[in-house]
Amino acid sequence: MKTKDEIVNNWLPRYTGRPIESFGKYFLLTNYTYYVELFAKWHNVPVEGKKKTCPALLPMALQL
């Protein structure tokens, strides 16, 4: 992997368990599961990829 696009297309699906097409223009990537779970609880949204390095909130369920 030599370009940013190659890295992103490889790493995001591997670490989050989500297809690259599901990401929007902006996203927050963290490996602090506690904060992802807390944020999901506050906004009553599901967490996807709980067994992955970086779990994700489902974007369709999250409206700020």
C-alpha positions in Angstrom: 0.0 0.0 0.0 1.5 3.3 -1.1 -1.3 5.8 -1.3 -3.7 7.2 1.2 -6.6 5.8 -0.8 -5.1 2.3 -0.6 -4.5 2.6 3.1 -8.1 3.9 3.8 -9.7 1.2 1.5 -7.8 -1.5 3.4 -7.8 -0.3 7.0 -11.3 1.1 7.5 -13.2 -2.1 6.6 -10.7 -4.2 8.5 -10.8 -2.2 11.7 -14.5 -1.3 11.7 -16.2 -4.3 10.0 -18.1 -1.9 7.8 -17.8 -1.6 4.0 -15.9 1.4 2.7 -19.1 2.6 0.9 -20.9 3.1 4.2 -18.5 5.9 5.3 -19.5 9.5 4.7 -17.2 12.5 4.1 -16.5 12.9 7.8 -16.2 10.3 10.5 -14.6 9.9 13.9 -12.4 6.8 14.3 -11.4 5.8 17.8 -10.4 2.6 19.6 -11.9 3.8 22.9 -14.9 1.4 23.1 -16.2 3.0 26.3 -16.8 6.3 24.6 -18.5 4.7 21.6 -20.8 2.7 23.9 -21.6 5.8 26.0 -22.3 7.9 22.9 -24.6 5.2 21.5 -26.4 5.0 24.8 -27.0 8.8 24.9 -28.4 8.8 21.4 -30.1 5.4 21.5 -28.3 4.0 18.5 -26.8 0.6 17.9 -23.0 -0.1 17.7 -21.8 -2.2 14.8 -18.6 -4.3 14.9 -18.3 -4.6 18.7 -15.6 -7.3 18.3 -13.5 -5.1 15.9 -10.7 -2.8 16.8 -12.8 0.3 16.2 -16.6 -0.3 16.6 -18.9 2.1 14.7 -22.2 3.7 15.2 -24.7 3.1 12.4 -25.0 6.3 10.5 -28.7 5.8 9.5 -29.7 5.6 13.1 -27.7 8.7 14.2 -29.1 12.1 13.7 -27.5 15.0 15.7 
